[in-house]
């Protein structure tokens, strides 16, 4: 069974979905099979993997997988492959989201609803090495489903005051909510620092304080703010296929973080 990793922050705009997709690419480059589960109704991770929602020809995704009454392991029937070239298309799968995933939030008070993703994924990711669950910027029901299904959590943070505050809330939630989510072994594996601007004093200040807040959870290398990440997101491509020296450099840094996942999280 895959190691399941939920990526989150209680603050949006930190580049979490883009990083989730590029971590999937980096893990695939080491010949690991990866499943990306998009738990965000904005569906940014799905789009950045080349998945296009066609209302004239809808396909099942996570919205259906976490509906009431679904069979165990039902997510297997909703997996799709990204619109990426080989070898990525052979090694990366996607459980896509679309905007109406928002409708599942109203079911939060239903008994057992928080366990639906775990139920849907049972054996569905058995042939994968890593499952990356992209959670929305919230501590609400969709994030809780992601955490209930995960083995470990990773926080993605930008060195900005609001993003760091959101990261501490996410960390504290992971530390205290595992038992209530039916996942008492849940733990934080690390904090990934993204979109760093070295020439910005406010970023230097926040970076200095991160070890005091998160201790040894802070992973290196830090990822710099680069247009290469946006270029890859806009083109729905792995960084290494963008074709610029900047993209190649950022891809190398993301690969180091993927190696840290393999080492620290036991993938």
C-alpha positions in Angstrom: 0.0 0.0 0.0 1.2 3.5 -0.8 2.5 5.9 1.9 -0.2 8.5 2.0 0.9 12.1 2.6 -1.6 15.0 3.1 -0.2 18.4 2.1 -1.8 21.5 3.7 -1.8 24.9 5.2 -4.7 26.9 6.7 -3.6 29.8 4.4 -4.1 29.7 0.7 -1.8 31.0 -2.0 1.4 29.4 -0.7 1.9 27.3 -3.9 0.8 24.0 -2.3 -1.0 22.6 -5.3 1.8 23.4 -7.7 4.3 21.9 -5.4 2.2 18.8 -4.9 2.2 18.2 -8.7 5.9 18.8 -9.0 6.7 16.5 -6.1 4.7 13.8 -8.0 6.9 14.4 -11.0 10.1 14.3 -9.0 9.0 11.0 -7.4 8.1 9.6 -10.8 11.6 10.5 -12.0 13.0 8.1 -9.4 10.7 5.3 -10.8 8.1 5.5 -8.1 4.4 5.2 -8.8 2.5 8.2 -7.5 -1.2 8.9 -7.0 -2.3 12.5 -6.6 -5.6 13.0 -4.9 -7.1 16.4 -5.4 -9.3 17.3 -2.4 -9.6 21.0 -3.3 -12.8 22.1 -5.2 -10.6 24.7 -7.0 -9.1 21.6 -8.8 -5.7 23.3 -9.4 -3.7 20.2 -9.0 -6.0 18.4 -11.5 -5.5 21.2 -14.0 -1.8 21.3 -13.5 -1.7 17.6 -14.3 -3.5 18.3 -17.6 -6.9 17.1 -16.5 -9.6 19.2 -18.2 -13.2 19.1 -16.9 -15.6 18.8 -19.8 -19.2 19.3 -18.6 -20.5 17.7 -21.9 -18.6 14.5 -21.0 -18.1 14.4 -17.3 -16.0 11.7 -15.7 -16.0 10.4 -12.1 -13.6 11.8 -9.6 -13.2 12.4 -5.9 -16.6 14.0 -5.7 -18.2 10.6 -6.5 -15.6 8.6 -4.6 -16.6 10.3 -1.3 -20.4 10.3 -1.8 -22.5 8.4 0.7 -22.9 4.7 0.2 -19.9 4.1 -2.0 -18.1 0.7 -1.9 -14.7 0.3 -0.3 -11.9 1.0 -2.8 -14.3 2.8 -5.2 -11.6 5.4 -6.0 -9.9 2.8 -8.2 -12.6 3.3 -10.8 -12.1 7.0 -10.9 -8.3 7.2 -11.4 -7.0 8.9 -14.6 -3.6 9.5 -16.0 -2.2 13.0 -16.5 -1.8 14.6 -19.9 2.0 14.3 -19.5 4.4 12.4 -21.8 6.2 9.2 -20.8 7.6 8.2 -18.4 5.3 10.4 -16.2 2.1 9.1 -17.7 3.1 5.5 -16.8 4.0 6.4 -13.2 1.5 9.1 -12.1 -2.2 8.7 -11.6 -4.8 11.3 -10.5 -8.0 11.2 -8.6 -9.4 14.5 -10.0 -11.5 17.2 -8.4 -14.0 19.6 -9.8 -15.9 22.6 -8.4 -18.8 20.5 -7.1 -16.6 18.8 -4.5 -17.7 21.7 -2.4 -21.1 20.0 -2.1 -19.6 17.3 0.1 -18.8 19.9 2.8 -22.5 20.0 3.8 -22.3 16.3 4.8 -19.6 16.9 7.4 -22.0 16.2 10.3 -23.0 12.8 8.8 -21.7 9.9 10.9 -18.6 8.5 9.4 -18.3 11.1 6.6 -14.8 12.0 7.6 -13.6 8.5 6.8 -15.0 8.4 3.3 -11.7 9.1 1.5 -9.9 6.5 3.5 -12.7 4.1 2.6 -12.6 5.0 -1.1 -8.8 4.6 -1.2 -8.7 1.2 0.4 -6.6 -0.9 -2.0 -7.1 1.7 -4.8 -3.5 2.9 -4.3 -2.1 -0.6 -3.5 0.1 -0.5 -6.6 1.5 3.0 -5.8 4.5 3.9 -3.7 3.3 7.3 -2.6 -0.2 9.0 -2.5 -0.1 12.8 -2.3 -3.3 14.3 -1.0 -3.7 18.0 -1.9 -5.9 19.5 0.8 -7.7 22.8 0.4 -6.6 25.9 2.5 -8.9 25.0 5.3 -9.2 22.9 8.5 -12.7 21.9 7.5 -14.3 18.8 6.3 -12.4 18.2 3.0 -9.0 18.7 4.7 -10.2 16.5 7.6 -11.0 13.7 5.1 -7.6 14.0 3.6 -5.9 13.8 7.0 -8.1 10.9 8.1 -6.8 9.0 5.1 -3.1 10.0 5.5 -0.2 8.4 7.2 1.7 11.7 7.6 1.1 15.4 6.9 3.4 17.9 5.2 2.9 21.7 5.5 3.8 24.0 2.7 4.5 27.5 3.9 5.6 30.8 2.3 7.7 33.0 4.6 5.0 35.5 5.1 3.3 36.3 8.4 -0.2 35.1 7.4 1.2 31.9 5.8 3.3 31.1 8.8 0.2 31.6 11.1 -1.7 29.2 8.8 1.1 26.7 9.0 1.1 26.7 12.8 -2.7 26.2 12.9 -2.3 23.3 10.5 0.5 21.8 12.6 -1.5 22.1 15.8 -4.6 20.6 14.2 -2.6 17.6 13.0 -1.1 17.2 16.5 -4.4 17.2 18.3 -7.1 15.9 15.9 -5.8 12.5 14.8 -7.8 10.5 17.3 -11.0 12.4 16.5 -10.4 11.7 12.8 -10.1 8.0 13.5 -6.3 8.2 12.7 -4.5 8.3 16.0 -1.1 7.6 14.3 -1.2 10.7 12.2 1.8 12.9 12.5 3.6 15.9 10.9 6.5 14.7 8.8 7.8 18.2 7.8 7.4 21.8 6.7 8.4 22.7 3.2 9.3 26.4 2.7 8.2 27.7 -0.7 8.3 30.9 -2.7 11.3 32.4 -0.9 12.5 35.9 -2.1 16.1 36.3 -0.8 16.1 40.0 -1.3 13.0 40.6 0.9 13.7 41.5 4.5 10.3 40.3 5.6 11.1 36.9 4.2 14.5 36.8 5.9 12.8 37.6 9.2 10.2 34.9 8.9 12.8 32.3 7.8 14.9 33.1 10.9 11.9 32.3 13.1 10.8 29.1 11.5 13.1 26.8 13.5 11.8 28.3 16.7 8.2 27.5 15.6 8.7 24.1 14.0 12.0 22.8 15.2 13.5 20.0 13.2 10.3 19.8 11.1 11.6 22.5 8.7 13.0 20.8 5.6 15.7 22.1 3.3 16.3 23.1 0.6 14.0 26.1 0.6 12.3 26.7 -2.8 12.9 30.2 -4.2 10.3 32.3 -5.9 10.8 31.6 -9.6 8.6 32.1 -12.7 9.6 28.6 -13.7 7.0 27.2 -11.2 4.3 29.4 -12.8 5.4 28.4 -16.3 5.2 24.7 -15.4 1.7 25.3 -13.8 0.4 27.2 -16.8 1.7 24.7 -19.3 0.6 21.7 -17.2 4.1 20.2 -17.4 6.7 18.8 -15.1 9.4 21.3 -14.4 12.1 19.3 -16.3 10.1 19.6 -19.5 9.7 23.4 -19.4 13.0 23.7 -21.1 14.6 26.7 -19.2 17.7 26.7 -17.0 15.6 28.2 -14.2 13.1 25.3 -14.4 15.9 22.8 -14.4 17.3 24.3 -11.2 14.0 24.4 -9.4 13.3 20.8 -10.5 16.6 19.8 -8.9 15.6 21.4 -5.6 12.1 19.8 -5.7 13.9 16.4 -6.4 15.9 17.0 -3.2 12.6 17.4 -1.3 11.2 14.3 -2.9 14.3 12.4 -1.7 13.5 13.8 1.8 10.0 12.3 1.5 11.5 9.0 0.6 13.9 9.2 3.6 11.9 10.9 6.3 8.4 9.6 5.5 9.6 6.1 4.6 8.4 6.0 1.0 
